Amino acid sequence: MNEGTPVKTHLDEFNSIIMDLRNVDIKIKSEDQNLIVLCSLPPSYDTFADTLLYGKDNISVDDVSNALKYKLLKKNFSDSKILIEKGLTPDQSLETGSRTTMSTGSRVIKKETFLD
């Protein structure tokens, strides 16, 4: 998986390959499927993959899939929350030459715009 590829797309492609292999009587153990999925993730998922691999004794493909979807959902929620706090919609982007700071434990955002 390349950085920036949607997780859903990656999981769909992976599941399609697994199904194609099953159709030609090639079976891949669940543990191996887990390792393949986790090792195919980009470097930004390294901590996530390590947590799943070493956090449980037994892990299913569904556990990996659900954890990936949860991570994505949590990230999207966080990104949307920041946009809403900034008064932006998902279609809008921040202007160049601006800096936004957030103080911990607060919902107050200070935005400074620099003029040339």
N, C-alpha and C positions, 0 to 999 in steps of 0.2 A: 504494500500500500504506500502510495506517495503521500507526502505531507499535503494536506488540503483536500484529499479525496474524502468524500463523505463516508462515514462509518457504515451507514446503511448500504451504500453501494458496495463497499468492500465485503460486508457480510453476505449480501445477496450473491456476489460473484463466488465467494468461497462455498456457500451452500450449493450453488449450481454445479461447481466442480465436484463436490462430494457426491451429489446425485448422479452426475455423469459417470463417475467411477463406480458407483453402486450398480448402475445399469449394465456395466460390463463385468460385473461380479468381482470388483475389487473393493474390499472393505478396509476402512481405516479405523483403527481403534479410537474410542472417544478421547482417551488421554493424548493420543497423537494429534487428533484434530485440534484439541485445546492448544497444544504447543505450536502447531502450525499457525493458528490464528494469532496467538500472542507474539510469536516471533516475526510475523509478517507486518506488524504495526510499525509506524514510523518512530523515530527516536523520541518524539515528544510524548509517547505513551510508555516509555521505559519504566518509569516509577509505577505506573498503573499495572503494567504486566508483572513486574516483580511482586507487587502487593498481592495480585491474584495467585501467582505461582507459589509463593511462600506463605500465604496467609491461611491456606486450607490444605488438608491432607487429600481430600477428594474434591474435584471440581468438574462440572459437566460443561458441555458445549453451550447449553442454555445459560449457565451461570456466567460464562464469558460474554456471551451475546447480550444478556441483560445488563451486566455491569458496564459494557461499552455504551449501550443505549442510555443508561442512567447517567454516565459521565457526560455524554453529549447533551442530554436534556438539562443537566445541571449547568453546563457551560452556556448553553443557549439562554437559559433563564437569567443567569448572571449578566450576560451581554445585553439582554433586553432591558433588564433592570437599570443598568448603567445608562442606556440610551434614554429611557423614560426619565430618569433623574436629570439628564442633561437637556430634556425637552426636545429630543430628537425622535424621529421615527426610524425604523430599520432601513428605510430607503435613503435617509440622509447620512452624511458623514461629517466629521469634524472639519472645521476650516483649517487650512494650513497656517502655520504661524500662531497656533494657539496652544495653550498648556492647561491641562485640567488636573487638579489635585483633589484627593478625597482624604478626609481625616478618619482615622480608625474609630469605629464605633459610632459614627455619625453619618447621617444621610446628606449632610451639607457638602456641596461641591463648589469649589472656587474655580472659576474659569477666567483665565487672563488671555487677552488677545493682543498680540504684538503687531504694531503698525510699522511699516518700513519708512 
